Amino acid sequence: MVDKVLTANRLTDGIAVWLDANGQWTERLQEAFVARHAEAVEALEAAGKQAFASNLVVDLNVIEIEEKDGILRPLRLRERIRAEGPTIAYAEGHGYADPAFIAA
């Protein structure tokens, strides 16, 4: 089975977030809880449904990741961009994604 994490968008501001091991939503993919078996994925899905019902997050997705040299990296390009930020600088105070992280 491929490792997975739960991602969503925070309802208050739309920022991409990931569920951590303490059941909290974090803006950093590297802090996400990694599900390595089916039961853990089911737990992620249940936690996500509860957070959605509590109006904390929207657009819940369990996504596939890989871990290389201790770094979590989504398999899909869309999720890599969500994890690292936009591919170009677009607003003051917001950087842009590391091209090496985004690369296919």
Secondary structure, DSSP 8 states (H G I E B T S, - for coil): ---EEEEEEETTT--EEEEBTTS-EES-GGGB--B-SHHHHHHHHHHHHHHHHTTSEEEEEEEEEEEETTEEEESSHHHHHHHH--SS--BTTB----HHHH--
